[in-house]
Amino acid sequence: MNKKLSIILLICFIGCLAFCVVNHVAAASEPPKSAADSYKDLNNRILELEKQVADLRAQIKELNSKKFPGVLTIPKPKVFPGNQIPPGATEHEFNGMKYWMVPLKDGK
């Protein structure tokens, strides 16, 4: 039993060692960025973000300048012309709204 455990631990150690070596070689093959390149990248990113913030502030200012009514009233529509329900119409309700099923003329 002890021999099997030793073999398993040895295989795990070799696998971890191989993984570390491969990652180290891959990291070494990438050219390192100079401090000037990093600075330019960060500076460009900051300029993009500042422009985005300025655009968003302009949108907020525009929305705040518009006057929105506190209460919106919707006029009640006339149900039928002359408020007369057509013959054969049946009234129904869905989600608190009334509607009528009106049969077509001549069964069409």
Order of alpha helices (4+ residues) and beta strands (2+ residues): alpha-alpha-beta-beta
